[in-house]
Amino acid sequence: MASWEDHENDSHDDDSDQEAQLCLMADSTEFNEENEAFKKENAQLNLQLNKTDSVLKIENEKLKNDLKHSVETTSLLASENQKLKTKISCLNNDLAKLTHSSNNLDELRAKQRPLFVKSGLGYVEKNKTVFRNDFEASTSKKVLPSLLSNQTTLESFP
C-alpha cells in the first residue's frame, strides 16, 4: 500500500517531470531558433566566401597571365642581352685590331725614310743640282725664264 508520503513524492515527481518536459520543449524551441540563425549566418558567410573565392580566382588568373608575360619578356630580354654582349665582344675585338694596326702604322711611319733620301738602294748620287730662281725682279718689268730663246721682257704679268 501506498503511504501518504509516497503520494506526496509521486505528485512532486509528476510536477518535476512536467517541469522538465516544459524546459526541454523550451530548450528545443530555443535550440531550433538558434539553429535557424546559425544556418542563415552560415549561408551568408558561404555567399561571401564564394564571392571572395571567385574574386581571388580571377585575380589569380590575372597574376598567372602577368607572370607568363613577364617570363616571356624576361627570356626575350635575356636573348637580346646575349646578342648585345656578343656584338660588344666583336666590336671590342675589332677595336683592339684597329688599335694594334694603328700602332703598327705609326711605327712604320716613324721608321720610314724621307722621300728624297735614296741611299742604300744602289743609287749613286751625281751632282747635286740646286734650283735657281730664273726670274729677275725689276721695277716694272719681269723677265721670262731663260727657257725662251731670246730674253724678252714683258711689261707685267698678271
KAMO-V74638 format. One line per field, one symbol per residue. ss: DSSP state (@ for helix, = for strand, . for the rest). phi: phi as a letter, one per 30 degrees, with the letter a starting at -180 (. if undefined). A space follows every 10 residues. Layout:
ss=???
phi=???
//
This chain:
ss=...@@@@@@@ @@@@@@@@@@ @@@@@@@@@@ @@@@@@@@@@ @@@@@@@@@@ @@@@@@@@@@ @@@@@@@@@@ @@@@@@@@@@ @@@@@@@@@@ @@@@@@@@@@ @@@@@@@@@@ @......... .......... ......=... .==....... ..==....
phi=.ccddddddd dddddddddd dddddddddd dddddddddd dddddddddd dddddddddd dddddddddd dddddddddd dddddddddd dddddddddd dddddddddd dddddcdcdj cidcddddcc dcddccccdb cccddddddc dcccdacd
//
